[in-house]
């Protein structure tokens, strides 16, 4: 489980959540978790699709417990 805050997901060394995948950009998406453990994922560039629950995420979207991102 992540603490509250904002985390960068990507392939770059500066990413908080590192994914070693050539289809992932260095700064692909952000994951925000608030004090109530509500998680939101947001793409960091229009050219970097993010999938959540089988849907393409184009703007900030709440992530439900157990949902795959």
C-alpha positions in Angstrom: 0.0 0.0 0.0 1.3 3.5 -0.9 1.3 6.4 1.5 -0.6 9.6 0.7 1.0 11.7 -2.0 1.6 12.0 -5.7 3.8 9.4 -7.5 5.1 9.3 -11.1 4.8 6.0 -12.9 7.2 5.5 -15.7 10.3 3.8 -17.1 12.8 6.6 -16.2 15.1 6.5 -13.2 13.2 9.4 -11.6 9.9 7.5 -11.6 8.5 6.7 -8.1 6.9 3.5 -9.6 9.3 2.1 -12.1 8.1 -0.1 -15.0 10.7 -1.8 -17.2 8.5 -1.8 -20.4 9.4 -0.3 -23.7 5.8 0.8 -24.3 5.9 3.0 -21.1 7.4 6.5 -21.3 9.9 7.8 -18.8 7.1 9.9 -17.1 4.0 8.0 -18.2 1.3 8.7 -15.6 0.8 10.1 -12.1 -0.9 8.3 -9.2 -2.3 10.4 -6.5 -3.5 9.0 -3.2 -5.2 11.1 -0.6 -5.6 10.8 3.1 -8.7 8.6 2.7 -6.8 6.2 0.4 -8.7 7.4 -2.7 -6.4 6.8 -5.7 -6.5 8.7 -8.9 -4.5 8.0 -12.0 -3.7 10.6 -14.7 -1.8 10.4 -18.0 1.1 12.8 -18.1 1.0 13.2 -21.9 -1.8 12.8 -24.5 0.4 10.4 -26.4 0.8 8.0 -23.5 -2.4 6.0 -23.0 -3.2 4.6 -19.6 -5.5 1.7 -19.2 -7.6 1.3 -16.0 -10.2 -1.4 -15.7 -9.9 -2.1 -19.5 -10.7 1.5 -20.3 -8.4 4.1 -21.9 -7.9 6.9 -19.4 -7.5 10.4 -21.0 -7.9 12.5 -17.9 -7.7 12.1 -14.1 -9.8 9.0 -13.1 -10.5 7.5 -9.7 -9.2 4.0 -9.3 -11.5 1.5 -7.5 -10.1 -1.1 -5.0 -8.9 -4.1 -6.9 -8.9 -2.4 -10.3 -5.9 -3.1 -12.6 -4.1 -0.1 -14.0 
